[in-house]
Amino acid sequence: MLIGAHYNSYWNDCQLHFVAMSTPATPRRRLAPEARRQQILDAARTLFAERPFTNVSTADVAEAAGVARSLVHHYFGGIRELLLAVIADGAAALAEMRSAGPETPLEERLARNVASGLDVVAANRETWLAVVVYGGNVDDPDIRALLNAGFEQNVARTLAINSDVISDTPTTRRALRAFNAFATEATRAWLMGECEREDTEKLLVTAFRHMLLETIPELERRAG
């Protein structure tokens, strides 16, 4: 019986080895360089949306993208460069957002622009979380400079599309920066499922209307 058992074990091992040797490995799909770069960038964006970029390694990105780690370094260099690329993608998406301006009545303008902004965020959810939520806590001066430039562009856009009710002054710019921080938290709560989009839209429209028509004028009067 022992001889038979050993024989059976040996035969089974031979069969398993034969199957392993005869089964071809799944070939890695070849992609054009730009497609491969985008694949890596998309994987990094997903990881950055889940945790701070300092907690993400190139090995994590490579595993998520299904590529060799050397390819991540080949296309981007490192994690810092990957985050910079994600930030650039986010800026491009925001730049494409269409906003109603002074030619549109204020109430309609507020509703349309808030809805449009949330649409862009929804379409770029992972990028927004990676850049605005987790990227905002980064100490790297180059990354901070890119983020601050984006915030200032948003302030400039807000001034331009509401030039019939507010003026470009230091007081107004400070108020708009403060409102952006408020809007960021409201948007984050919606994206994380803490509230409904309808409630978020109402909150942002109501708060911004008050900011434009009451808060900023009062601050300007006090500033003299």
CORWOJO-V710906 format. One record per run of one state. SS is the DSSP state (alpha for helix, beta for strand, coil for the rest). FROM is the first residue (numbers start at 1). TO is the last residue. If there is no record, write none. Layout:
SS_FROM_TO ; SS_FROM_TO
This chain:
coil_1_1 ; alpha_2_22 ; coil_23_32 ; alpha_33_50 ; coil_51_52 ; alpha_53_55 ; coil_56_57 ; alpha_58_65 ; coil_66_68 ; alpha_69_76 ; coil_77_78 ; alpha_79_95 ; coil_96_105 ; alpha_106_123 ; coil_124_124 ; alpha_125_137 ; coil_138_140 ; alpha_141_161 ; coil_162_169 ; alpha_170_191 ; coil_192_196 ; alpha_197_223 ; coil_224_224
